[in-house]
Amino acid sequence: MLEVYKGWDIRHNANAFIDEQTFVATSPDYDVDCDQDGFFVCGGIALYSETLDDLKAQIDGYIDASDELPTNHGS
């Protein structure tokens, strides 16, 4: 399953048998490593949740918190 919410890729966690979290969202600025061992997300922000609705709420919270961070404009 792949869904995009506010630019974030949401997938069902393929490693759910290892971790109680069942959904993972990756921020739009992620990078990937693709080699003989497979395809792995590296870089960017990852959020995890047991439910899709909670994950979307976490994304909203992350975006809201990021909007409140001061930016450095070289001054």
mmCIF file of the N, C-alpha and C atoms, coordinates in Angstrom:
data_MODEL
# 
_entry.id   MODEL 
# 
loop_
_atom_site.group_PDB 
_atom_site.id 
_atom_site.type_symbol 
_atom_site.label_atom_id 
_atom_site.label_alt_id 
_atom_site.label_comp_id 
_atom_site.label_asym_id 
_atom_site.label_entity_id 
_atom_site.label_seq_id 
_atom_site.pdbx_PDB_ins_code 
_atom_site.Cartn_x 
_atom_site.Cartn_y 
_atom_site.Cartn_z 
_atom_site.occupancy 
_atom_site.B_iso_or_equiv 
_atom_site.pdbx_formal_charge 
_atom_site.auth_seq_id 
_atom_site.auth_comp_id 
_atom_site.auth_asym_id 
_atom_site.auth_atom_id 
_atom_site.pdbx_PDB_model_num 
ATOM 1   N N  . MET A 1 1  ? 0.844  -1.167 0.000  1.00 0.00 ? 1  MET A N  1 
ATOM 2   C CA . MET A 1 1  ? 0.000  0.000  0.000  1.00 0.00 ? 1  MET A CA 1 
ATOM 3   C C  . MET A 1 1  ? 0.895  1.237  0.000  1.00 0.00 ? 1  MET A C  1 
ATOM 4   N N  . LEU A 1 2  ? 0.614  2.146  -0.866 1.00 0.00 ? 2  LEU A N  1 
ATOM 5   C CA . LEU A 1 2  ? 1.330  3.425  -0.900 1.00 0.00 ? 2  LEU A CA 1 
ATOM 6   C C  . LEU A 1 2  ? 0.306  4.533  -0.999 1.00 0.00 ? 2  LEU A C  1 
ATOM 7   N N  . GLU A 1 3  ? 0.470  5.501  -0.143 1.00 0.00 ? 3  GLU A N  1 
ATOM 8   C CA . GLU A 1 3  ? -0.398 6.678  -0.143 1.00 0.00 ? 3  GLU A CA 1 
ATOM 9   C C  . GLU A 1 3  ? 0.502  7.886  0.041  1.00 0.00 ? 3  GLU A C  1 
ATOM 10  N N  . VAL A 1 4  ? 0.103  9.003  -0.509 1.00 0.00 ? 4  VAL A N  1 
ATOM 11  C CA . VAL A 1 4  ? 0.832  10.247 -0.312 1.00 0.00 ? 4  VAL A CA 1 
ATOM 12  C C  . VAL A 1 4  ? -0.091 11.191 0.446  1.00 0.00 ? 4  VAL A C  1 
ATOM 13  N N  . TYR A 1 5  ? 0.433  11.745 1.545  1.00 0.00 ? 5  TYR A N  1 
ATOM 14  C CA . TYR A 1 5  ? -0.321 12.682 2.364  1.00 0.00 ? 5  TYR A CA 1 
ATOM 15  C C  . TYR A 1 5  ? 0.560  13.901 2.599  1.00 0.00 ? 5  TYR A C  1 
ATOM 16  N N  . LYS A 1 6  ? 0.136  15.041 2.064  1.00 0.00 ? 6  LYS A N  1 
ATOM 17  C CA . LYS A 1 6  ? 0.879  16.302 2.194  1.00 0.00 ? 6  LYS A CA 1 
ATOM 18  C C  . LYS A 1 6  ? 2.348  16.144 1.775  1.00 0.00 ? 6  LYS A C  1 
ATOM 19  N N  . GLY A 1 7  ? 2.571  15.348 0.746  1.00 0.00 ? 7  GLY A N  1 
ATOM 20  C CA . GLY A 1 7  ? 3.911  15.150 0.209  1.00 0.00 ? 7  GLY A CA 1 
ATOM 21  C C  . GLY A 1 7  ? 4.686  14.017 0.859  1.00 0.00 ? 7  GLY A C  1 
ATOM 22  N N  . TRP A 1 8  ? 4.185  13.462 1.939  1.00 0.00 ? 8  TRP A N  1 
ATOM 23  C CA . TRP A 1 8  ? 4.850  12.369 2.645  1.00 0.00 ? 8  TRP A CA 1 
ATOM 24  C C  . TRP A 1 8  ? 4.384  11.031 2.063  1.00 0.00 ? 8  TRP A C  1 
ATOM 25  N N  . ASP A 1 9  ? 5.321  10.125 1.807  1.00 0.00 ? 9  ASP A N  1 
ATOM 26  C CA . ASP A 1 9  ? 4.984  8.769  1.362  1.00 0.00 ? 9  ASP A CA 1 
ATOM 27  C C  . ASP A 1 9  ? 4.615  7.931  2.568  1.00 0.00 ? 9  ASP A C  1 
ATOM 28  N N  . ILE A 1 10 ? 3.466  7.277  2.515  1.00 0.00 ? 10 ILE A N  1 
ATOM 29  C CA . ILE A 1 10 ? 3.019  6.409  3.606  1.00 0.00 ? 10 ILE A CA 1 
ATOM 30  C C  . ILE A 1 10 ? 2.956  4.988  3.080  1.00 0.00 ? 10 ILE A C  1 
ATOM 31  N N  . ARG A 1 11 ? 3.579  4.080  3.832  1.00 0.00 ? 11 ARG A N  1 
ATOM 32  C CA . ARG A 1 11 ? 3.578  2.659  3.468  1.00 0.00 ? 11 ARG A CA 1 
ATOM 33  C C  . ARG A 1 11 ? 3.239  1.828  4.688  1.00 0.00 ? 11 ARG A C  1 
ATOM 34  N N  . HIS A 1 12 ? 2.698  0.660  4.413  1.00 0.00 ? 12 HIS A N  1 
ATOM 35  C CA . HIS A 1 12 ? 2.551  -0.317 5.485  1.00 0.00 ? 12 HIS A CA 1 
ATOM 36  C C  . HIS A 1 12 ? 3.940  -0.828 5.803  1.00 0.00 ? 12 HIS A C  1 
ATOM 37  N N  . ASN A 1 13 ? 4.292  -0.881 7.079  1.00 0.00 ? 13 ASN A N  1 
ATOM 38  C CA . ASN A 1 13 ? 5.631  -1.272 7.500  1.00 0.00 ? 13 ASN A CA 1 
ATOM 39  C C  . ASN A 1 13 ? 5.881  -2.744 7.176  1.00 0.00 ? 13 ASN A C  1 
ATOM 40  N N  . ALA A 1 14 ? 6.821  -3.005 6.266  1.00 0.00 ? 14 ALA A N  1 
ATOM 41  C CA . ALA A 1 14 ? 7.139  -4.367 5.858  1.00 0.00 ? 14 ALA A CA 1 
ATOM 42  C C  . ALA A 1 14 ? 7.744  -5.184 6.988  1.00 0.00 ? 14 ALA A C  1 
ATOM 43  N N  . ASN A 1 15 ? 8.287  -4.530 8.010  1.00 0.00 ? 15 ASN A N  1 
ATOM 44  C CA . ASN A 1 15 ? 8.903  -5.222 9.137  1.00 0.00 ? 15 ASN A CA 1 
ATOM 45  C C  . ASN A 1 15 ? 8.004  -5.218 10.365 1.00 0.00 ? 15 ASN A C  1 
ATOM 46  N N  . ALA A 1 16 ? 6.704  -5.259 10.156 1.00 0.00 ? 16 ALA A N  1 
ATOM 47  C CA . ALA A 1 16 ? 5.769  -5.172 11.270 1.00 0.00 ? 16 ALA A CA 1 
ATOM 48  C C  . ALA A 1 16 ? 5.936  -6.326 12.256 1.00 0.00 ? 16 ALA A C  1 
ATOM 49  N N  . PHE A 1 17 ? 6.444  -7.460 11.812 1.00 0.00 ? 17 PHE A N  1 
ATOM 50  C CA . PHE A 1 17 ? 6.623  -8.586 12.725 1.00 0.00 ? 17 PHE A CA 1 
ATOM 51  C C  . PHE A 1 17 ? 7.747  -8.322 13.729 1.00 0.00 ? 17 PHE A C  1 
ATOM 52  N N  . ILE A 1 18 ? 8.626  -7.365 13.430 1.00 0.00 ? 18 ILE A N  1 
ATOM 53  C CA . ILE A 1 18 ? 9.719  -6.997 14.332 1.00 0.00 ? 18 ILE A CA 1 
ATOM 54  C C  . ILE A 1 18 ? 9.282  -5.865 15.260 1.00 0.00 ? 18 ILE A C  1 
ATOM 55  N N  . ASP A 1 19 ? 8.470  -4.978 14.762 1.00 0.00 ? 19 ASP A N  1 
ATOM 56  C CA . ASP A 1 19 ? 8.123  -3.745 15.449 1.00 0.00 ? 19 ASP A CA 1 
ATOM 57  C C  . ASP A 1 19 ? 6.608  -3.665 15.582 1.00 0.00 ? 19 ASP A C  1 
ATOM 58  N N  . GLU A 1 20 ? 6.103  -3.134 16.682 1.00 0.00 ? 20 GLU A N  1 
ATOM 59  C CA . GLU A 1 20 ? 4.663  -2.992 16.841 1.00 0.00 ? 20 GLU A CA 1 
ATOM 60  C C  . GLU A 1 20 ? 4.073  -1.958 15.889 1.00 0.00 ? 20 GLU A C  1 
ATOM 61  N N  . GLN A 1 21 ? 4.887  -1.018 15.431 1.00 0.00 ? 21 GLN A N  1 
ATOM 62  C CA . GLN A 1 21 ? 4.400  -0.004 14.498 1.00 0.00 ? 21 GLN A CA 1 
ATOM 63  C C  . GLN A 1 21 ? 4.026  -0.689 13.181 1.00 0.00 ? 21 GLN A C  1 
ATOM 64  N N  . THR A 1 22 ? 2.931  -0.276 12.583 1.00 0.00 ? 22 THR A N  1 
ATOM 65  C CA . THR A 1 22 ? 2.515  -0.920 11.343 1.00 0.00 ? 22 THR A CA 1 
ATOM 66  C C  . THR A 1 22 ? 2.495  0.015  10.140 1.00 0.00 ? 22 THR A C  1 
ATOM 67  N N  . PHE A 1 23 ? 2.638  1.315  10.357 1.00 0.00 ? 23 PHE A N  1 
ATOM 68  C CA . PHE A 1 23 ? 2.678  2.255  9.244  1.00 0.00 ? 23 PHE A CA 1 
ATOM 69  C C  . PHE A 1 23 ? 3.904  3.149  9.390  1.00 0.00 ? 23 PHE A C  1 
ATOM 70  N N  . VAL A 1 24 ? 4.488  3.527  8.256  1.00 0.00 ? 24 VAL A N  1 
ATOM 71  C CA . VAL A 1 24 ? 5.636  4.439  8.271  1.00 0.00 ? 24 VAL A CA 1 
ATOM 72  C C  . VAL A 1 24 ? 5.408  5.522  7.223  1.00 0.00 ? 24 VAL A C  1 
ATOM 73  N N  . ALA A 1 25 ? 5.728  6.761  7.589  1.00 0.00 ? 25 ALA A N  1 
ATOM 74  C CA . ALA A 1 25 ? 5.660  7.887  6.659  1.00 0.00 ? 25 ALA A CA 1 
ATOM 75  C C  . ALA A 1 25 ? 7.064  8.446  6.503  1.00 0.00 ? 25 ALA A C  1 
ATOM 76  N N  . THR A 1 26 ? 7.434  8.751  5.271  1.00 0.00 ? 26 THR A N  1 
ATOM 77  C CA . THR A 1 26 ? 8.757  9.302  4.976  1.00 0.00 ? 26 THR A CA 1 
ATOM 78  C C  . THR A 1 26 ? 8.584  10.696 4.401  1.00 0.00 ? 26 THR A C  1 
ATOM 79  N N  . SER A 1 27 ? 9.359  11.644 4.934  1.00 0.00 ? 27 SER A N  1 
ATOM 80  C CA . SER A 1 27 ? 9.241  13.044 4.507  1.00 0.00 ? 27 SER A CA 1 
ATOM 81  C C  . SER A 1 27 ? 9.616  13.209 3.034  1.00 0.00 ? 27 SER A C  1 
ATOM 82  N N  . PRO A 1 28 ? 9.146  14.288 2.427  1.00 0.00 ? 28 PRO A N  1 
ATOM 83  C CA . PRO A 1 28 ? 9.412  14.515 0.998  1.00 0.00 ? 28 PRO A CA 1 
ATOM 84  C C  . PRO A 1 28 ? 10.889 14.673 0.644  1.00 0.00 ? 28 PRO A C  1 
ATOM 85  N N  . ASP A 1 29 ? 11.743 14.979 1.622  1.00 0.00 ? 29 ASP A N  1 
ATOM 86  C CA . ASP A 1 29 ? 13.157 15.217 1.328  1.00 0.00 ? 29 ASP A CA 1 
ATOM 87  C C  . ASP A 1 29 ? 14.043 13.990 1.579  1.00 0.00 ? 29 ASP A C  1 
ATOM 88  N N  . TYR A 1 30 ? 13.483 12.793 1.512  1.00 0.00 ? 30 TYR A N  1 
ATOM 89  C CA . TYR A 1 30 ? 14.267 11.585 1.767  1.00 0.00 ? 30 TYR A CA 1 
ATOM 90  C C  . TYR A 1 30 ? 15.179 11.244 0.598  1.00 0.00 ? 30 TYR A C  1 
ATOM 91  N N  . ASP A 1 31 ? 16.115 10.358 0.847  1.00 0.00 ? 31 ASP A N  1 
ATOM 92  C CA . ASP A 1 31 ? 17.008 9.831  -0.177 1.00 0.00 ? 31 ASP A CA 1 
ATOM 93  C C  . ASP A 1 31 ? 16.940 8.310  -0.090 1.00 0.00 ? 31 ASP A C  1 
ATOM 94  N N  . VAL A 1 32 ? 17.427 7.613  -1.095 1.00 0.00 ? 32 VAL A N  1 
ATOM 95  C CA . VAL A 1 32 ? 17.394 6.149  -1.081 1.00 0.00 ? 32 VAL A CA 1 
ATOM 96  C C  . VAL A 1 32 ? 18.756 5.568  -1.406 1.00 0.00 ? 32 VAL A C  1 
ATOM 97  N N  . ASP A 1 33 ? 18.964 4.372  -0.914 1.00 0.00 ? 33 ASP A N  1 
ATOM 98  C CA . ASP A 1 33 ? 20.139 3.583  -1.227 1.00 0.00 ? 33 ASP A CA 1 
ATOM 99  C C  . ASP A 1 33 ? 19.636 2.336  -1.939 1.00 0.00 ? 33 ASP A C  1 
ATOM 100 N N  . CYS A 1 34 ? 20.051 2.159  -3.152 1.00 0.00 ? 34 CYS A N  1 
ATOM 101 C CA . CYS A 1 34 ? 19.606 1.013  -3.933 1.00 0.00 ? 34 CYS A CA 1 
ATOM 102 C C  . CYS A 1 34 ? 20.844 0.272  -4.426 1.00 0.00 ? 34 CYS A C  1 
ATOM 103 N N  . ASP A 1 35 ? 21.010 -0.954 -3.943 1.00 0.00 ? 35 ASP A N  1 
ATOM 104 C CA . ASP A 1 35 ? 22.162 -1.750 -4.342 1.00 0.00 ? 35 ASP A CA 1 
ATOM 105 C C  . ASP A 1 35 ? 21.766 -3.226 -4.385 1.00 0.00 ? 35 ASP A C  1 
ATOM 106 N N  . GLN A 1 36 ? 22.737 -4.111 -4.396 1.00 0.00 ? 36 GLN A N  1 
ATOM 107 C CA . GLN A 1 36 ? 22.457 -5.537 -4.494 1.00 0.00 ? 36 GLN A CA 1 
ATOM 108 C C  . GLN A 1 36 ? 21.673 -6.053 -3.285 1.00 0.00 ? 36 GLN A C  1 
ATOM 109 N N  . ASP A 1 37 ? 21.693 -5.314 -2.179 1.00 0.00 ? 37 ASP A N  1 
ATOM 110 C CA . ASP A 1 37 ? 20.963 -5.728 -0.987 1.00 0.00 ? 37 ASP A CA 1 
ATOM 111 C C  . ASP A 1 37 ? 19.512 -5.265 -0.989 1.00 0.00 ? 37 ASP A C  1 
ATOM 112 N N  . GLY A 1 38 ? 19.152 -4.407 -1.933 1.00 0.00 ? 38 GLY A N  1 
ATOM 113 C CA . GLY A 1 38 ? 17.771 -3.950 -2.014 1.00 0.00 ? 38 GLY A CA 1 
ATOM 114 C C  . GLY A 1 38 ? 17.650 -2.449 -2.026 1.00 0.00 ? 38 GLY A C  1 
ATOM 115 N N  . PHE A 1 39 ? 16.457 -1.990 -1.734 1.00 0.00 ? 39 PHE A N  1 
ATOM 116 C CA . PHE A 1 39 ? 16.070 -0.581 -1.784 1.00 0.00 ? 39 PHE A CA 1 
ATOM 117 C C  . PHE A 1 39 ? 15.777 -0.129 -0.361 1.00 0.00 ? 39 PHE A C  1 
ATOM 118 N N  . PHE A 1 40 ? 16.537 0.863  0.142  1.00 0.00 ? 40 PHE A N  1 
ATOM 119 C CA . PHE A 1 40 ? 16.372 1.322  1.505  1.00 0.00 ? 40 PHE A CA 1 
ATOM 120 C C  . PHE A 1 40 ? 16.293 2.841  1.549  1.00 0.00 ? 40 PHE A C  1 
ATOM 121 N N  . VAL A 1 41 ? 15.348 3.348  2.322  1.00 0.00 ? 41 VAL A N  1 
ATOM 122 C CA . VAL A 1 41 ? 15.245 4.784  2.535  1.00 0.00 ? 41 VAL A CA 1 
ATOM 123 C C  . VAL A 1 41 ? 16.335 5.199  3.513  1.00 0.00 ? 41 VAL A C  1 
ATOM 124 N N  . CYS A 1 42 ? 17.067 6.234  3.153  1.00 0.00 ? 42 CYS A N  1 
ATOM 125 C CA . CYS A 1 42 ? 18.076 6.786  4.052  1.00 0.00 ? 42 CYS A CA 1 
ATOM 126 C C  . CYS A 1 42 ? 17.967 8.302  3.965  1.00 0.00 ? 42 CYS A C  1 
ATOM 127 N N  . GLY A 1 43 ? 18.089 8.962  5.068  1.00 0.00 ? 43 GLY A N  1 
ATOM 128 C CA . GLY A 1 43 ? 17.914 10.408 5.088  1.00 0.00 ? 43 GLY A CA 1 
ATOM 129 C C  . GLY A 1 43 ? 16.445 10.761 5.191  1.00 0.00 ? 43 GLY A C  1 
ATOM 130 N N  . GLY A 1 44 ? 16.181 12.014 5.415  1.00 0.00 ? 44 GLY A N  1 
ATOM 131 C CA . GLY A 1 44 ? 14.808 12.456 5.596  1.00 0.00 ? 44 GLY A CA 1 
ATOM 132 C C  . GLY A 1 44 ? 14.293 12.099 6.980  1.00 0.00 ? 44 GLY A C  1 
ATOM 133 N N  . ILE A 1 45 ? 13.026 12.348 7.213  1.00 0.00 ? 45 ILE A N  1 
ATOM 134 C CA . ILE A 1 45 ? 12.382 12.070 8.493  1.00 0.00 ? 45 ILE A CA 1 
ATOM 135 C C  . ILE A 1 45 ? 11.425 10.902 8.305  1.00 0.00 ? 45 ILE A C  1 
ATOM 136 N N  . ALA A 1 46 ? 11.410 9.986  9.264  1.00 0.00 ? 46 ALA A N  1 
ATOM 137 C CA . ALA A 1 46 ? 10.465 8.873  9.252  1.00 0.00 ? 46 ALA A CA 1 
ATOM 138 C C  . ALA A 1 46 ? 9.618  8.936  10.516 1.00 0.00 ? 46 ALA A C  1 
ATOM 139 N N  . LEU A 1 47 ? 8.326  8.787  10.353 1.00 0.00 ? 47 LEU A N  1 
ATOM 140 C CA . LEU A 1 47 ? 7.387  8.732  11.476 1.00 0.00 ? 47 LEU A CA 1 
ATOM 141 C C  . LEU A 1 47 ? 6.684  7.390  11.441 1.00 0.00 ? 47 LEU A C  1 
ATOM 142 N N  . TYR A 1 48 ? 6.373  6.839  12.617 1.00 0.00 ? 48 TYR A N  1 
ATOM 143 C CA . TYR A 1 48 ? 5.767  5.513  12.719 1.00 0.00 ? 48 TYR A CA 1 
ATOM 144 C C  . TYR A 1 48 ? 4.507  5.570  13.565 1.00 0.00 ? 48 TYR A C  1 
ATOM 145 N N  . SER A 1 49 ? 3.540  4.699  13.242 1.00 0.00 ? 49 SER A N  1 
ATOM 146 C CA . SER A 1 49 ? 2.324  4.625  14.042 1.00 0.00 ? 49 SER A CA 1 
ATOM 147 C C  . SER A 1 49 ? 1.619  3.303  13.806 1.00 0.00 ? 49 SER A C  1 
ATOM 148 N N  . GLU A 1 50 ? 0.778  2.945  14.752 1.00 0.00 ? 50 GLU A N  1 
ATOM 149 C CA . GLU A 1 50 ? -0.026 1.735  14.613 1.00 0.00 ? 50 GLU A CA 1 
ATOM 150 C C  . GLU A 1 50 ? -1.242 1.965  13.730 1.00 0.00 ? 50 GLU A C  1 
ATOM 151 N N  . THR A 1 51 ? -1.688 3.227  13.591 1.00 0.00 ? 51 THR A N  1 
ATOM 152 C CA . THR A 1 51 ? -2.863 3.506  12.768 1.00 0.00 ? 51 THR A CA 1 
ATOM 153 C C  . THR A 1 51 ? -2.556 4.590  11.741 1.00 0.00 ? 51 THR A C  1 
ATOM 154 N N  . LEU A 1 52 ? -3.245 4.523  10.638 1.00 0.00 ? 52 LEU A N  1 
ATOM 155 C CA . LEU A 1 52 ? -3.066 5.508  9.572  1.00 0.00 ? 52 LEU A CA 1 
ATOM 156 C C  . LEU A 1 52 ? -3.526 6.889  10.019 1.00 0.00 ? 52 LEU A C  1 
ATOM 157 N N  . ASP A 1 53 ? -4.640 6.966  10.740 1.00 0.00 ? 53 ASP A N  1 
ATOM 158 C CA . ASP A 1 53 ? -5.137 8.262  11.212 1.00 0.00 ? 53 ASP A CA 1 
ATOM 159 C C  . ASP A 1 53 ? -4.151 8.926  12.162 1.00 0.00 ? 53 ASP A C  1 
ATOM 160 N N  . ASP A 1 54 ? -3.563 8.145  13.074 1.00 0.00 ? 54 ASP A N  1 
ATOM 161 C CA . ASP A 1 54 ? -2.574 8.707  13.992 1.00 0.00 ? 54 ASP A CA 1 
ATOM 162 C C  . ASP A 1 54 ? -1.336 9.166  13.237 1.00 0.00 ? 54 ASP A C  1 
ATOM 163 N N  . LEU A 1 55 ? -0.930 8.415  12.232 1.00 0.00 ? 55 LEU A N  1 
ATOM 164 C CA . LEU A 1 55 ? 0.247  8.800  11.447 1.00 0.00 ? 55 LEU A CA 1 
ATOM 165 C C  . LEU A 1 55 ? 0.012  10.130 10.733 1.00 0.00 ? 55 LEU A C  1 
ATOM 166 N N  . LYS A 1 56 ? -1.169 10.303 10.179 1.00 0.00 ? 56 LYS A N  1 
ATOM 167 C CA . LYS A 1 56 ? -1.497 11.574 9.525  1.00 0.00 ? 56 LYS A CA 1 
ATOM 168 C C  . LYS A 1 56 ? -1.505 12.718 10.537 1.00 0.00 ? 56 LYS A C  1 
ATOM 169 N N  . ALA A 1 57 ? -1.965 12.461 11.758 1.00 0.00 ? 57 ALA A N  1 
ATOM 170 C CA . ALA A 1 57 ? -1.939 13.483 12.802 1.00 0.00 ? 57 ALA A CA 1 
ATOM 171 C C  . ALA A 1 57 ? -0.488 13.823 13.171 1.00 0.00 ? 57 ALA A C  1 
ATOM 172 N N  . GLN A 1 58 ? 0.395  12.821 13.204 1.00 0.00 ? 58 GLN A N  1 
ATOM 173 C CA . GLN A 1 58 ? 1.808  13.075 13.473 1.00 0.00 ? 58 GLN A CA 1 
ATOM 174 C C  . GLN A 1 58 ? 2.436  13.931 12.371 1.00 0.00 ? 58 GLN A C  1 
ATOM 175 N N  . ILE A 1 59 ? 2.083  13.643 11.117 1.00 0.00 ? 59 ILE A N  1 
ATOM 176 C CA . ILE A 1 59 ? 2.592  14.438 9.991  1.00 0.00 ? 59 ILE A CA 1 
ATOM 177 C C  . ILE A 1 59 ? 2.148  15.889 10.149 1.00 0.00 ? 59 ILE A C  1 
ATOM 178 N N  . ASP A 1 60 ? 0.861  16.088 10.447 1.00 0.00 ? 60 ASP A N  1 
ATOM 179 C CA . ASP A 1 60 ? 0.344  17.447 10.649 1.00 0.00 ? 60 ASP A CA 1 
ATOM 180 C C  . ASP A 1 60 ? 1.101  18.148 11.773 1.00 0.00 ? 60 ASP A C  1 
ATOM 181 N N  . GLY A 1 61 ? 1.345  17.432 12.865 1.00 0.00 ? 61 GLY A N  1 
ATOM 182 C CA . GLY A 1 61 ? 2.076  18.008 13.989 1.00 0.00 ? 61 GLY A CA 1 
ATOM 183 C C  . GLY A 1 61 ? 3.503  18.359 13.622 1.00 0.00 ? 61 GLY A C  1 
ATOM 184 N N  . TYR A 1 62 ? 4.151  17.496 12.858 1.00 0.00 ? 62 TYR A N  1 
ATOM 185 C CA . TYR A 1 62 ? 5.526  17.765 12.438 1.00 0.00 ? 62 TYR A CA 1 
ATOM 186 C C  . TYR A 1 62 ? 5.581  19.002 11.536 1.00 0.00 ? 62 TYR A C  1 
ATOM 187 N N  . ILE A 1 63 ? 4.651  19.090 10.600 1.00 0.00 ? 63 ILE A N  1 
ATOM 188 C CA . ILE A 1 63 ? 4.604  20.248 9.691  1.00 0.00 ? 63 ILE A CA 1 
ATOM 189 C C  . ILE A 1 63 ? 4.342  21.525 10.486 1.00 0.00 ? 63 ILE A C  1 
ATOM 190 N N  . ASP A 1 64 ? 3.387  21.473 11.424 1.00 0.00 ? 64 ASP A N  1 
ATOM 191 C CA . ASP A 1 64 ? 3.084  22.656 12.248 1.00 0.00 ? 64 ASP A CA 1 
ATOM 192 C C  . ASP A 1 64 ? 4.303  23.072 13.060 1.00 0.00 ? 64 ASP A C  1 
ATOM 193 N N  . ALA A 1 65 ? 5.002  22.115 13.664 1.00 0.00 ? 65 ALA A N  1 
ATOM 194 C CA . ALA A 1 65 ? 6.184  22.437 14.470 1.00 0.00 ? 65 ALA A CA 1 
ATOM 195 C C  . ALA A 1 65 ? 7.298  22.997 13.586 1.00 0.00 ? 65 ALA A C  1 
ATOM 196 N N  . SER A 1 66 ? 7.445  22.471 12.390 1.00 0.00 ? 66 SER A N  1 
ATOM 197 C CA . SER A 1 66 ? 8.491  22.947 11.469 1.00 0.00 ? 66 SER A CA 1 
ATOM 198 C C  . SER A 1 66 ? 8.217  24.371 11.019 1.00 0.00 ? 66 SER A C  1 
ATOM 199 N N  . ASP A 1 67 ? 6.939  24.706 10.850 1.00 0.00 ? 67 ASP A N  1 
ATOM 200 C CA . ASP A 1 67 ? 6.563  26.062 10.451 1.00 0.00 ? 67 ASP A CA 1 
ATOM 201 C C  . ASP A 1 67 ? 6.892  27.080 11.532 1.00 0.00 ? 67 ASP A C  1 
ATOM 202 N N  . GLU A 1 68 ? 6.970  26.618 12.792 1.00 0.00 ? 68 GLU A N  1 
ATOM 203 C CA . GLU A 1 68 ? 7.227  27.527 13.912 1.00 0.00 ? 68 GLU A CA 1 
ATOM 204 C C  . GLU A 1 68 ? 8.723  27.711 14.176 1.00 0.00 ? 68 GLU A C  1 
ATOM 205 N N  . LEU A 1 69 ? 9.575  26.900 13.531 1.00 0.00 ? 69 LEU A N  1 
ATOM 206 C CA . LEU A 1 69 ? 11.014 27.008 13.761 1.00 0.00 ? 69 LEU A CA 1 
ATOM 207 C C  . LEU A 1 69 ? 11.565 28.271 13.108 1.00 0.00 ? 69 LEU A C  1 
ATOM 208 N N  . PRO A 1 70 ? 12.478 28.961 13.780 1.00 0.00 ? 70 PRO A N  1 
ATOM 209 C CA . PRO A 1 70 ? 13.088 30.148 13.169 1.00 0.00 ? 70 PRO A CA 1 
ATOM 210 C C  . PRO A 1 70 ? 14.005 29.721 12.010 1.00 0.00 ? 70 PRO A C  1 
ATOM 211 N N  . THR A 1 71 ? 14.110 30.559 11.029 1.00 0.00 ? 71 THR A N  1 
ATOM 212 C CA . THR A 1 71 ? 15.016 30.289 9.906  1.00 0.00 ? 71 THR A CA 1 
ATOM 213 C C  . THR A 1 71 ? 16.181 31.242 9.946  1.00 0.00 ? 71 THR A C  1 
ATOM 214 N N  . ASN A 1 72 ? 17.309 30.809 9.452  1.00 0.00 ? 72 ASN A N  1 
ATOM 215 C CA . ASN A 1 72 ? 18.509 31.637 9.407  1.00 0.00 ? 72 ASN A CA 1 
ATOM 216 C C  . ASN A 1 72 ? 18.643 32.189 7.993  1.00 0.00 ? 72 ASN A C  1 
ATOM 217 N N  . HIS A 1 73 ? 18.506 33.481 7.867  1.00 0.00 ? 73 HIS A N  1 
ATOM 218 C CA . HIS A 1 73 ? 18.598 34.123 6.553  1.00 0.00 ? 73 HIS A CA 1 
ATOM 219 C C  . HIS A 1 73 ? 19.940 34.808 6.355  1.00 0.00 ? 73 HIS A C  1 
ATOM 220 N N  . GLY A 1 74 ? 20.970 34.291 7.036  1.00 0.00 ? 74 GLY A N  1 
ATOM 221 C CA . GLY A 1 74 ? 22.302 34.823 6.851  1.00 0.00 ? 74 GLY A CA 1 
ATOM 222 C C  . GLY A 1 74 ? 22.587 36.107 7.599  1.00 0.00 ? 74 GLY A C  1 
ATOM 223 N N  . SER A 1 75 ? 21.728 36.435 8.551  1.00 0.00 ? 75 SER A N  1 
ATOM 224 C CA . SER A 1 75 ? 21.969 37.686 9.306  1.00 0.00 ? 75 SER A CA 1 
ATOM 225 C C  . SER A 1 75 ? 22.692 37.426 10.595 1.00 0.00 ? 75 SER A C  1 
# 
